[in-house]
């Protein structure tokens, strides 16, 4: 015994789902004349009703495709705007880093030049290193003299 089912979901999808006891057989379509009995249970549509249903479904599919394209364009525009903003921020950070590095380099050159000038222009007795050694020795002598005076 063969069992045939026709499932038709109007307004969303037309699908023919037929279950057979013989998996190799194919579903068939039959033209019915007025007064003929249908060989299965289901919904009977006229050609005009079926054409209208198909047209409505195609129109909905076209509207859905248009909506999808619109959403894609909006998302692409958002992505491009975010990408441009990130590029601007990255360029700003790179410029800030470059300016900071140039500032440090110019300060280093100023200090290096000042040290070289101190080392090359002054005679040996005006060297800051000699003054440091003399200052430490004088300080040590004063401390030793103060200690000797306090212990008497």
GUTI-653254 format. One record per residue: residue in three letters; residue number from 1; x, y, z of N, C-alpha, C, CB in turn. Coordinates in pm, whole numbers, padded with zeros to 5 digits, m for minus. Glycine has a CB too. Layout:
<nodes>
+---------+-----+--------+--------+--------+--------+--------+--------+--------+--------+--------+--------+--------+--------+
! residuo ! num !    n.x !    n.y !    n.z !   ca.x !   ca.y !   ca.z !    c.x !    c.y !    c.z !   cb.x !   cb.y !   cb.z !
+---------+-----+--------+--------+--------+--------+--------+--------+--------+--------+--------+--------+--------+--------+
!     ALA ! NUM !      X !      Y !      Z !      X !      Y !      Z !      X !      Y !      Z !      X !      Y !      Z !
...
+---------+-----+--------+--------+--------+--------+--------+--------+--------+--------+--------+--------+--------+--------+
</nodes>
This chain:
<nodes>
+---------+-----+--------+--------+--------+--------+--------+--------+--------+--------+--------+--------+--------+--------+
! residuo ! num !    n.x !    n.y !    n.z !   ca.x !   ca.y !   ca.z !    c.x !    c.y !    c.z !   cb.x !   cb.y !   cb.z !
+---------+-----+--------+--------+--------+--------+--------+--------+--------+--------+--------+--------+--------+--------+
!     UNK !   1 !  00085 ! m00117 !  00000 !  00000 !  00000 !  00000 !  00089 !  00123 !  00000 ! m00096 !  00000 !  00122 !
!     UNK !   2 !  00057 !  00218 ! m00082 !  00133 !  00341 ! m00093 !  00060 !  00451 ! m00019 !  00156 !  00379 ! m00240 !
!     UNK !   3 !  00137 !  00532 !  00052 !  00080 !  00646 !  00123 !  00143 !  00771 !  00064 !  00103 !  00637 !  00278 !
!     UNK !   4 !  00060 !  00862 !  00018 !  00110 !  00985 ! m00044 !  00058 !  01103 !  00035 !  00068 !  00994 ! m00194 !
!     UNK !   5 !  00148 !  01200 !  00059 !  00110 !  01321 !  00131 !  00161 !  01441 !  00052 !  00167 !  01322 !  00276 !
!     UNK !   6 !  00082 !  01543 !  00047 !  00125 !  01668 ! m00015 !  00116 !  01776 !  00091 !  00040 !  01705 ! m00141 !
!     UNK !   7 !  00227 !  01837 !  00123 !  00230 !  01943 !  00222 !  00258 !  02073 !  00150 !  00335 !  01915 !  00332 !
!     UNK !   8 !  00166 !  02166 !  00164 !  00181 !  02295 !  00097 !  00166 !  02402 !  00203 !  00077 !  02313 ! m00018 !
!     UNK !   9 !  00268 !  02482 !  00226 !  00263 !  02591 !  00322 !  00256 !  02720 !  00243 !  00386 !  02589 !  00419 !
!     UNK !  10 !  00137 !  02773 !  00227 !  00125 !  02896 !  00147 !  00188 !  03013 !  00220 ! m00021 !  02926 !  00115 !
!     UNK !  11 !  00230 !  03112 !  00144 !  00286 !  03238 !  00188 !  00429 !  03225 !  00239 !  00200 !  03297 !  00295 !
!     UNK !  12 !  00479 !  03110 !  00264 !  00618 !  03097 !  00308 !  00699 !  03010 !  00215 !  00623 !  03041 !  00448 !
!     UNK !  13 !  00649 !  02891 !  00188 !  00729 !  02796 !  00112 !  00639 !  02693 !  00049 !  00834 !  02729 !  00202 !
!     UNK !  14 !  00667 !  02656 ! m00071 !  00594 !  02547 ! m00134 !  00687 !  02428 ! m00133 !  00545 !  02583 ! m00281 !
!     UNK !  15 !  00646 !  02324 ! m00069 !  00729 !  02205 ! m00063 !  00641 !  02083 ! m00082 !  00806 !  02196 !  00071 !
!     UNK !  16 !  00685 !  01996 ! m00162 !  00612 !  01872 ! m00184 !  00685 !  01763 ! m00110 !  00599 !  01839 ! m00336 !
!     UNK !  17 !  00623 !  01709 ! m00008 !  00685 !  01604 !  00072 !  00601 !  01478 !  00057 !  00699 !  01647 !  00222 !
!     UNK !  18 !  00656 !  01381 ! m00006 !  00581 !  01259 ! m00030 !  00658 !  01143 !  00028 !  00554 !  01238 ! m00181 !
!     UNK !  19 !  00590 !  01059 !  00104 !  00657 !  00939 !  00155 !  00599 !  00818 !  00084 !  00641 !  00925 !  00310 !
!     UNK !  20 !  00684 !  00730 !  00042 !  00645 !  00611 ! m00033 !  00699 !  00488 !  00036 !  00696 !  00619 ! m00179 !
!     UNK !  21 !  00635 !  00378 !  00012 !  00691 !  00253 !  00062 !  00804 !  00209 ! m00030 !  00583 !  00143 !  00072 !
!     UNK !  22 !  00799 !  00252 ! m00156 !  00904 !  00220 ! m00252 !  00991 !  00344 ! m00269 !  00844 !  00174 ! m00389 !
!     UNK !  23 !  01118 !  00346 ! m00218 !  01200 !  00467 ! m00222 !  01245 !  00506 ! m00362 !  01320 !  00449 ! m00136 !
!     UNK !  24 !  01232 !  00419 ! m00461 !  01278 !  00452 ! m00596 !  01171 !  00523 ! m00677 !  01322 !  00327 ! m00669 !
!     UNK !  25 !  01048 !  00521 ! m00634 !  00942 !  00586 ! m00713 !  00948 !  00738 ! m00694 !  00802 !  00532 ! m00672 !
!     UNK !  26 !  00901 !  00812 ! m00792 !  00905 !  00957 ! m00793 !  00764 !  01012 ! m00773 !  00965 !  01009 ! m00925 !
!     UNK !  27 !  00752 !  01130 ! m00710 !  00619 !  01190 ! m00698 !  00569 !  01231 ! m00837 !  00622 !  01313 ! m00602 !
!     UNK !  28 !  00439 !  01227 ! m00855 !  00381 !  01262 ! m00984 !  00284 !  01377 ! m00968 !  00311 !  01142 ! m01048 !
!     UNK !  29 !  00263 !  01451 ! m01076 !  00163 !  01556 ! m01079 !  00054 !  01511 ! m01173 !  00224 !  01694 ! m01123 !
!     UNK !  30 ! m00065 !  01538 ! m01132 ! m00177 !  01498 ! m01217 ! m00266 !  01619 ! m01241 ! m00259 !  01383 ! m01153 !
!     UNK !  31 ! m00311 !  01636 ! m01363 ! m00408 !  01740 ! m01396 ! m00545 !  01682 ! m01367 ! m00396 !  01788 ! m01545 !
!     UNK !  32 ! m00626 !  01760 ! m01298 ! m00760 !  01715 ! m01266 ! m00861 !  01797 ! m01345 ! m00788 !  01727 ! m01114 !
!     UNK !  33 ! m00961 !  01731 ! m01391 ! m01071 !  01799 ! m01457 ! m01181 !  01821 ! m01355 ! m01123 !  01717 ! m01580 !
!     UNK !  34 ! m01275 !  01908 ! m01388 ! m01384 !  01938 ! m01296 ! m01462 !  01809 ! m01269 ! m01476 !  02048 ! m01353 !
!     UNK !  35 ! m01480 !  01780 ! m01139 ! m01555 !  01660 ! m01099 ! m01467 !  01539 ! m01074 ! m01655 !  01627 ! m01204 !
!     UNK !  36 ! m01337 !  01542 ! m01113 ! m01248 !  01428 ! m01087 ! m01218 !  01419 ! m00939 ! m01117 !  01440 ! m01169 !
!     UNK !  37 ! m01187 !  01298 ! m00892 ! m01146 !  01277 ! m00755 ! m00994 !  01294 ! m00746 ! m01190 !  01136 ! m00704 !
!     UNK !  38 ! m00950 !  01356 ! m00638 ! m00806 !  01372 ! m00616 ! m00752 !  01242 ! m00559 ! m00775 !  01491 ! m00520 !
!     UNK !  39 ! m00633 !  01199 ! m00603 ! m00578 !  01072 ! m00556 ! m00513 !  01082 ! m00417 ! m00478 !  01020 ! m00655 !
!     UNK !  40 ! m00515 !  01199 ! m00356 ! m00453 !  01216 ! m00225 ! m00522 !  01329 ! m00152 ! m00303 !  01244 ! m00238 !
!     UNK !  41 ! m00497 !  01339 ! m00020 ! m00553 !  01447 !  00060 ! m00460 !  01567 !  00053 ! m00574 !  01402 !  00209 !
!     UNK !  42 ! m00513 !  01685 !  00056 ! m00428 !  01803 !  00050 ! m00506 !  01924 !  00010 ! m00314 !  01781 ! m00045 !
!     UNK !  43 ! m00437 !  02021 ! m00050 ! m00498 !  02147 ! m00092 ! m00494 !  02152 ! m00243 ! m00425 !  02270 ! m00029 !
!     UNK !  44 ! m00605 !  02186 ! m00301 ! m00613 !  02197 ! m00446 ! m00613 !  02344 ! m00482 ! m00741 !  02125 ! m00501 !
!     UNK !  45 ! m00519 !  02384 ! m00568 ! m00508 !  02524 ! m00610 ! m00530 !  02533 ! m00759 ! m00370 !  02583 ! m00571 !
!     UNK !  46 ! m00589 !  02644 ! m00800 ! m00600 !  02670 ! m00943 ! m00465 !  02720 ! m00992 ! m00712 !  02773 ! m00975 !
!     UNK !  47 ! m00448 !  02720 ! m01123 ! m00322 !  02769 ! m01180 ! m00300 !  02915 ! m01145 ! m00320 !  02750 ! m01332 !
!     UNK !  48 ! m00407 !  02995 ! m01146 ! m00395 !  03137 ! m01114 ! m00355 !  03156 ! m00968 ! m00528 !  03210 ! m01142 !
!     UNK !  49 ! m00416 !  03078 ! m00875 ! m00382 !  03089 ! m00733 ! m00238 !  03046 ! m00710 ! m00477 !  03003 ! m00648 !
!     UNK !  50 ! m00194 !  02940 ! m00777 ! m00056 !  02894 ! m00764 !  00041 !  02999 ! m00819 ! m00036 !  02760 ! m00836 !
!     UNK !  51 !  00005 !  03059 ! m00933 !  00091 !  03162 ! m00992 !  00101 !  03283 ! m00899 !  00038 !  03206 ! m01130 !
!     UNK !  52 ! m00012 !  03323 ! m00838 ! m00009 !  03435 ! m00744 !  00076 !  03401 ! m00623 ! m00152 !  03472 ! m00699 !
!     UNK !  53 !  00063 !  03280 ! m00572 !  00142 !  03237 ! m00457 !  00291 !  03238 ! m00489 !  00099 !  03097 ! m00413 !
!     UNK !  54 !  00325 !  03188 ! m00607 !  00467 !  03187 ! m00648 !  00517 !  03330 ! m00665 !  00485 !  03107 ! m00780 !
!     UNK !  55 !  00436 !  03417 ! m00726 !  00475 !  03556 ! m00746 !  00496 !  03626 ! m00611 !  00368 !  03631 ! m00828 !
!     UNK !  56 !  00407 !  03602 ! m00516 !  00421 !  03662 ! m00383 !  00550 !  03615 ! m00315 !  00300 !  03628 ! m00296 !
!     UNK !  57 !  00576 !  03485 ! m00326 !  00699 !  03431 ! m00265 !  00824 !  03488 ! m00331 !  00700 !  03278 ! m00273 !
!     UNK !  58 !  00821 !  03501 ! m00464 !  00936 !  03559 ! m00533 !  00956 !  03705 ! m00495 !  00919 !  03547 ! m00685 !
!     UNK !  59 !  00845 !  03778 ! m00476 !  00854 !  03918 ! m00434 !  00912 !  03928 ! m00294 !  00715 !  03985 ! m00440 !
!     UNK !  60 !  00868 !  03841 ! m00204 !  00924 !  03841 ! m00068 !  01072 !  03806 ! m00069 !  00847 !  03742 !  00022 !
!     UNK !  61 !  01108 !  03711 ! m00153 !  01250 !  03674 ! m00163 !  01332 !  03791 ! m00216 !  01267 !  03551 ! m00255 !
!     UNK !  62 !  01279 !  03864 ! m00315 !  01349 !  03981 ! m00369 !  01362 !  04089 ! m00263 !  01276 !  04036 ! m00494 !
!     UNK !  63 !  01255 !  04113 ! m00186 !  01261 !  04211 ! m00077 !  01363 !  04171 !  00029 !  01122 !  04228 ! m00013 !
!     UNK !  64 !  01367 !  04042 !  00059 !  01465 !  03994 !  00158 !  01607 !  04013 !  00107 !  01440 !  03845 !  00192 !
!     UNK !  65 !  01628 !  03987 ! m00024 !  01763 !  04007 ! m00081 !  01801 !  04155 ! m00076 !  01769 !  03956 ! m00226 !
!     UNK !  66 !  01705 !  04244 ! m00108 !  01733 !  04388 ! m00102 !  01766 !  04431 !  00041 !  01614 !  04468 ! m00155 !
!     UNK !  67 !  01690 !  04381 !  00138 !  01716 !  04414 !  00278 !  01853 !  04363 !  00321 !  01606 !  04353 !  00369 !
!     UNK !  68 !  01887 !  04244 !  00277 !  02019 !  04187 !  00309 !  02130 !  04272 !  00250 !  02029 !  04043 !  00257 !
!     UNK !  69 !  02115 !  04315 !  00125 !  02215 !  04401 !  00062 !  02227 !  04534 !  00136 !  02180 !  04425 ! m00085 !
!     UNK !  70 !  02114 !  04590 !  00179 !  02117 !  04716 !  00253 !  02194 !  04700 !  00384 !  01975 !  04765 !  00280 !
!     UNK !  71 !  02166 !  04591 !  00456 !  02236 !  04566 !  00583 !  02385 !  04545 !  00558 !  02176 !  04443 !  00655 !
!     UNK !  72 !  02419 !  04474 !  00451 !  02560 !  04452 !  00417 !  02630 !  04584 !  00390 !  02573 !  04359 !  00295 !
!     UNK !  73 !  02564 !  04674 !  00312 !  02624 !  04805 !  00282 !  02643 !  04887 !  00409 !  02537 !  04883 !  00181 !
!     UNK !  74 !  02543 !  04885 !  00497 !  02553 !  04960 !  00623 !  02667 !  04907 !  00709 !  02421 !  04954 !  00701 !
!     UNK !  75 !  02678 !  04775 !  00718 !  02785 !  04717 !  00798 !  02921 !  04745 !  00736 !  02765 !  04566 !  00813 !
!     UNK !  76 !  02929 !  04741 !  00603 !  03056 !  04771 !  00537 !  03096 !  04916 !  00561 !  03046 !  04742 !  00386 !
!     UNK !  77 !  02998 !  05007 !  00558 !  03028 !  05148 !  00585 !  03076 !  05167 !  00728 !  02904 !  05235 !  00558 !
!     UNK !  78 !  03014 !  05098 !  00821 !  03056 !  05105 !  00962 !  03198 !  05051 !  00978 !  02959 !  05026 !  01052 !
!     UNK !  79 !  03227 !  04942 !  00913 !  03361 !  04882 !  00921 !  03464 !  04978 !  00863 !  03366 !  04747 !  00846 !
!     UNK !  80 !  03434 !  05039 !  00749 !  03528 !  05132 !  00687 !  03551 !  05255 !  00775 !  03477 !  05176 !  00550 !
!     UNK !  81 !  03444 !  05305 !  00839 !  03459 !  05420 !  00928 !  03547 !  05384 !  01048 !  03321 !  05470 !  00976 !
!     UNK !  82 !  03525 !  05267 !  01106 !  03608 !  05223 !  01219 !  03753 !  05202 !  01176 !  03551 !  05092 !  01279 !
!     UNK !  83 !  03772 !  05147 !  01058 !  03908 !  05125 !  01007 !  03980 !  05258 !  00989 !  03904 !  05047 !  00874 !
!     UNK !  84 !  03909 !  05358 !  00933 !  03969 !  05491 !  00913 !  04003 !  05556 !  01047 !  03873 !  05581 !  00833 !
!     UNK !  85 !  03914 !  05542 !  01145 !  03941 !  05598 !  01278 !  04062 !  05532 !  01342 !  03819 !  05581 !  01368 !
!     UNK !  86 !  04073 !  05401 !  01330 !  04190 !  05330 !  01385 !  04318 !  05375 !  01315 !  04172 !  05177 !  01370 !
!     UNK !  87 !  04311 !  05395 !  01185 !  04430 !  05440 !  01112 !  04472 !  05580 !  01157 !  04403 !  05439 !  00960 !
!     UNK !  88 !  04374 !  05667 !  01180 !  04405 !  05803 !  01228 !  04469 !  05797 !  01366 !  04277 !  05890 !  01232 !
!     UNK !  89 !  04413 !  05714 !  01455 !  04469 !  05701 !  01589 !  04611 !  05645 !  01583 !  04380 !  05612 !  01676 !
!     UNK !  90 !  04632 !  05547 !  01497 !  04765 !  05487 !  01484 !  04865 !  05589 !  01430 !  04760 !  05365 !  01393 !
!     UNK !  91 !  04824 !  05668 !  01331 !  04913 !  05771 !  01278 !  04947 !  05875 !  01384 !  04850 !  05838 !  01156 !
!     UNK !  92 !  04847 !  05914 !  01464 !  04870 !  06010 !  01572 !  04967 !  05957 !  01675 !  04739 !  06046 !  01639 !
!     UNK !  93 !  04951 !  05829 !  01713 !  05042 !  05769 !  01810 !  05184 !  05760 !  01752 !  04993 !  05629 !  01851 !
!     UNK !  94 !  05195 !  05728 !  01624 !  05328 !  05720 !  01562 !  05393 !  05857 !  01556 !  05317 !  05661 !  01420 !
!     UNK !  95 !  05316 !  05961 !  01524 !  05373 !  06097 !  01520 !  05414 !  06141 !  01660 !  05271 !  06196 !  01461 !
!     UNK !  96 !  05334 !  06110 !  01761 !  05368 !  06146 !  01899 !  05498 !  06077 !  01941 !  05253 !  06109 !  01996 !
!     UNK !  97 !  05511 !  05951 !  01905 !  05633 !  05877 !  01937 !  05754 !  05937 !  01866 !  05617 !  05729 !  01898 !
!     UNK !  98 !  05737 !  05976 !  01741 !  05846 !  06036 !  01666 !  05889 !  06169 !  01728 !  05806 !  06056 !  01520 !
!     UNK !  99 !  05792 !  06252 !  01763 !  05823 !  06382 !  01824 !  05893 !  06362 !  01958 !  05695 !  06466 !  01843 !
!     UNK ! 100 !  05844 !  06269 !  02038 !  05907 !  06242 !  02167 !  06049 !  06192 !  02149 !  05825 !  06139 !  02247 !
!     UNK ! 101 !  06069 !  06102 !  02054 !  06204 !  06051 !  02029 !  06298 !  06162 !  01982 !  06199 !  05937 !  01925 !
!     UNK ! 102 !  06248 !  06251 !  01897 !  06331 !  06363 !  01850 !  06364 !  06457 !  01965 !  06261 !  06440 !  01737 !
!     UNK ! 103 !  06267 !  06477 !  02056 !  06293 !  06562 !  02173 !  06400 !  06503 !  02263 !  06165 !  06583 !  02253 !
!     UNK ! 104 !  06391 !  06373 !  02288 !  06493 !  06308 !  02371 !  06629 !  06312 !  02302 !  06453 !  06162 !  02400 !
!     UNK ! 105 !  06632 !  06295 !  02174 !  06759 !  06299 !  02100 !  06821 !  06439 !  02107 !  06738 !  06257 !  01954 !
!     UNK ! 106 !  06738 !  06542 !  02094 !  06794 !  06679 !  02100 !  06844 !  06710 !  02241 !  06688 !  06783 !  02057 !
!     UNK ! 107 !  06772 !  06665 !  02346 !  06820 !  06687 !  02483 !  06951 !  06612 !  02507 !  06714 !  06641 !  02586 !
!     UNK ! 108 !  06960 !  06489 !  02456 !  07083 !  06412 !  02471 !  07199 !  06483 !  02404 !  07067 !  06270 !  02413 !
!     UNK ! 109 !  07175 !  06538 !  02287 !  07281 !  06610 !  02216 !  07323 !  06736 !  02293 !  07235 !  06648 !  02076 !
!     UNK ! 110 !  07227 !  06805 !  02353 !  07260 !  06925 !  02431 !  07346 !  06888 !  02551 !  07132 !  06998 !  02477 !
!     UNK ! 111 !  07306 !  06786 !  02626 !  07382 !  06745 !  02745 !  07519 !  06690 !  02707 !  07305 !  06641 !  02824 !
!     UNK ! 112 !  07524 !  06611 !  02601 !  07652 !  06557 !  02556 !  07746 !  06670 !  02514 !  07633 !  06458 !  02439 !
!     UNK ! 113 !  07692 !  06766 !  02443 !  07774 !  06881 !  02401 !  07823 !  06961 !  02520 !  07694 !  06972 !  02308 !
!     UNK ! 114 !  07738 !  06981 !  02622 !  07779 !  07056 !  02741 !  07889 !  06981 !  02815 !  07658 !  07081 !  02834 !
!     UNK ! 115 !  07876 !  06849 !  02827 !  07980 !  06772 !  02895 !  08112 !  06776 !  02819 !  07936 !  06626 !  02913 !
!     UNK ! 116 !  08104 !  06766 !  02689 !  08227 !  06771 !  02609 !  08293 !  06909 !  02620 !  08197 !  06738 !  02461 !
!     UNK ! 117 !  08210 !  07012 !  02625 !  08264 !  07147 !  02638 !  08334 !  07163 !  02772 !  08153 !  07252 !  02622 !
!     UNK ! 118 !  08272 !  07109 !  02877 !  08336 !  07117 !  03009 !  08468 !  07043 !  03011 !  08243 !  07061 !  03117 !
!     UNK ! 119 !  08470 !  06928 !  02947 !  08592 !  06847 !  02948 !  08702 !  06907 !  02860 !  08561 !  06707 !  02901 !
!     UNK ! 120 !  08666 !  06970 !  02752 !  08770 !  07014 !  02658 !  08818 !  07156 !  02683 !  08719 !  07003 !  02517 !
!     UNK ! 121 !  08732 !  07246 !  02730 !  08769 !  07387 !  02741 !  08844 !  07419 !  02871 !  08645 !  07472 !  02732 !
!     UNK ! 122 !  08808 !  07357 !  02977 !  08865 !  07394 !  03108 !  09004 !  07333 !  03126 !  08772 !  07349 !  03222 !
!     UNK ! 123 !  09092 !  07407 !  03192 !  09223 !  07348 !  03226 !  09202 !  07243 !  03335 !  09324 !  07459 !  03274 !
!     UNK ! 124 !  09306 !  07166 !  03364 !  09292 !  07052 !  03455 !  09249 !  07095 !  03594 !  09421 !  06976 !  03464 !
!     UNK ! 125 !  09292 !  07212 !  03639 !  09260 !  07255 !  03775 !  09117 !  07310 !  03786 !  09359 !  07361 !  03821 !
!     UNK ! 126 !  09048 !  07328 !  03673 !  08909 !  07372 !  03677 !  08813 !  07258 !  03645 !  08887 !  07487 !  03579 !
!     UNK ! 127 !  08862 !  07143 !  03641 !  08780 !  07026 !  03611 !  08679 !  07001 !  03723 !  08868 !  06902 !  03588 !
!     UNK ! 128 !  08554 !  06971 !  03690 !  08456 !  06943 !  03796 !  08493 !  06819 !  03876 !  08316 !  06925 !  03735 !
!     UNK ! 129 !  08567 !  06728 !  03815 !  08608 !  06607 !  03888 !  08710 !  06641 !  03997 !  08667 !  06502 !  03792 !
!     UNK ! 130 !  08806 !  06729 !  03965 !  08905 !  06771 !  04063 !  08837 !  06846 !  04177 !  09014 !  06860 !  03998 !
!     UNK ! 131 !  08742 !  06931 !  04146 !  08671 !  07006 !  04250 !  08592 !  06910 !  04339 !  08576 !  07111 !  04187 !
!     UNK ! 132 !  08539 !  06805 !  04281 !  08466 !  06706 !  04360 !  08560 !  06634 !  04456 !  08396 !  06603 !  04267 !
!     UNK ! 133 !  08676 !  06594 !  04408 !  08773 !  06525 !  04494 !  08821 !  06618 !  04605 !  08894 !  06474 !  04411 !
!     UNK ! 134 !  08853 !  06744 !  04572 !  08898 !  06840 !  04674 !  08790 !  06865 !  04776 !  08940 !  06973 !  04608 !
!     UNK ! 135 !  08663 !  06877 !  04729 !  08551 !  06898 !  04821 !  08534 !  06782 !  04916 !  08423 !  06921 !  04743 !
!     UNK ! 136 !  08545 !  06660 !  04867 !  08531 !  06541 !  04953 !  08645 !  06536 !  05056 !  08530 !  06411 !  04868 !
!     UNK ! 137 !  08767 !  06564 !  05012 !  08881 !  06562 !  05103 !  08867 !  06669 !  05210 !  09012 !  06581 !  05026 !
!     UNK ! 138 !  08824 !  06788 !  05172 !  08806 !  06896 !  05270 !  08698 !  06858 !  05369 !  08770 !  07029 !  05199 !
!     UNK ! 139 !  08590 !  06800 !  05320 !  08481 !  06758 !  05409 !  08530 !  06651 !  05506 !  08362 !  06705 !  05327 !
!     UNK ! 140 !  08605 !  06557 !  05457 !  08658 !  06452 !  05544 !  08753 !  06509 !  05649 !  08731 !  06345 !  05462 !
!     UNK ! 141 !  08835 !  06606 !  05610 !  08928 !  06670 !  05704 !  08852 !  06746 !  05812 !  09022 !  06765 !  05631 !
!     UNK ! 142 !  08751 !  06818 !  05775 !  08672 !  06893 !  05873 !  08605 !  06798 !  05971 !  08565 !  06981 !  05803 !
!     UNK ! 143 !  08551 !  06686 !  05919 !  08486 !  06588 !  06007 !  08588 !  06525 !  06103 !  08417 !  06476 !  05923 !
!     UNK ! 144 !  08707 !  06495 !  06053 !  08811 !  06436 !  06138 !  08855 !  06535 !  06245 !  08934 !  06392 !  06054 !
!     UNK ! 145 !  08869 !  06663 !  06208 !  08909 !  06764 !  06305 !  08800 !  06783 !  06409 !  08940 !  06896 !  06235 !
!     UNK ! 146 !  08675 !  06780 !  06369 !  08564 !  06795 !  06463 !  08559 !  06677 !  06557 !  08430 !  06810 !  06389 !
!     UNK ! 147 !  08584 !  06558 !  06509 !  08583 !  06439 !  06593 !  08698 !  06444 !  06695 !  08593 !  06312 !  06506 !
!     UNK ! 148 !  08817 !  06485 !  06645 !  08932 !  06494 !  06735 !  08909 !  06599 !  06842 !  09060 !  06525 !  06657 !
!     UNK ! 149 !  08847 !  06710 !  06808 !  08821 !  06815 !  06903 !  08716 !  06773 !  07004 !  08777 !  06941 !  06833 !
!     UNK ! 150 !  08621 !  06696 !  06963 !  08515 !  06656 !  07056 !  08560 !  06543 !  07149 !  08392 !  06612 !  06978 !
!     UNK ! 151 !  08657 !  06468 !  07111 !  08702 !  06357 !  07197 !  08805 !  06403 !  07299 !  08760 !  06244 !  07111 !
!     UNK ! 152 !  08855 !  06522 !  07302 !  08952 !  06571 !  07400 !  08890 !  06610 !  07523 !  09028 !  06683 !  07348 !
+---------+-----+--------+--------+--------+--------+--------+--------+--------+--------+--------+--------+--------+--------+
</nodes>
